[in-house]
Amino acid sequence: MNTINVQEAKTHLSHYLDEVAKGESFILCKRNKPVAEIRPIATKSHEKRPIGLAKGTFSVPASFFDELPDETIALFSGEEQ
C-alpha cells in the first residue's frame, strides 16, 4: 500500500484514481500523518441468486404453525405475567 500526501493527491488526482480503478490502495497523509485510506469499492455480483438453494436441507415441522401460548405472546407485547 502506497502513501501519498494531500498536495500530491490534489496535483495528480486523475493518475491516482486510475491506479485505484486497477485495484491499488493508498494511504492519504496530512503532514506525514495518515488520515484516510483510498481504495477501490468492491463490485457487486450481477448474477441473480437462484431460488431454492436450501431445498431439501431442512424441513419445517407441523407444530411450527401451531398457535403460540399466551405466555409467549405476552412476552412479545412487553406484558408481564
C-alpha positions in Angstrom: 0.0 0.0 0.0 1.4 3.3 -1.1 1.5 6.5 1.0 0.7 9.9 -0.6 0.4 13.4 0.8 -2.7 15.6 0.3 -0.8 18.1 -2.0 0.5 15.2 -4.2 -3.0 13.7 -4.3 -4.6 17.0 -5.4 -1.9 17.5 -8.1 -2.2 14.0 -9.6 -5.7 13.0 -8.7 -6.6 11.6 -12.1 -3.5 9.4 -12.0 -4.3 8.0 -8.5 -7.9 7.4 -9.5 -6.7 5.3 -12.5 -4.5 3.3 -10.1 -7.4 2.8 -7.7 -9.5 1.6 -10.6 -6.8 -1.0 -11.3 -7.1 -2.3 -7.6 -4.3 -0.2 -5.9 -4.9 1.2 -2.5 -3.3 4.4 -1.0 -2.9 5.9 2.5 -3.6 9.6 2.3 -1.5 11.6 4.7 -1.7 15.2 6.0 1.7 16.4 7.2 3.0 12.8 7.0 0.3 11.5 9.4 -2.2 9.0 7.9 -5.7 10.4 7.8 -7.6 8.3 5.2 -7.4 5.3 3.0 -8.3 5.4 -0.7 -9.2 2.0 -2.0 -11.5 0.6 -4.7 -15.1 -0.1 -4.0 -16.0 -3.8 -4.0 -18.1 -4.7 -7.0 -21.4 -6.4 -6.6 -22.2 -9.6 -8.4 -24.7 -9.1 -11.2 -25.9 -12.7 -11.3 -29.3 -13.3 -10.0 -29.4 -15.6 -7.0 -31.1 -18.9 -7.8 -34.3 -19.7 -5.9 -34.3 -22.9 -3.8 -30.6 -23.1 -2.8 -31.5 -24.8 0.5 -34.2 -27.1 -0.9 -34.2 -30.4 0.8 -31.7 -29.5 3.5 -34.3 -29.0 6.3 -37.9 -29.5 7.0 -40.4 -27.4 8.9 -42.4 -29.4 11.5 -46.2 -29.1 11.5 -46.0 -27.8 15.1 -44.3 -24.7 13.7 -47.7 -23.4 12.6 -49.5 -24.1 15.9 -50.8 -21.0 17.8 -48.3 -19.6 20.3 -49.1 -19.9 24.1 -50.5 -16.8 25.8 -47.3 -16.5 27.9 -45.1 -16.2 24.7 -47.4 -13.7 23.1 -47.3 -11.6 26.3 -43.5 -11.6 26.1 -43.7 -10.1 22.6 -46.0 -7.4 23.6 -44.0 -6.5 26.7 -46.6 -7.6 29.2 -45.6 -9.4 32.4 -47.5 -12.4 33.7 
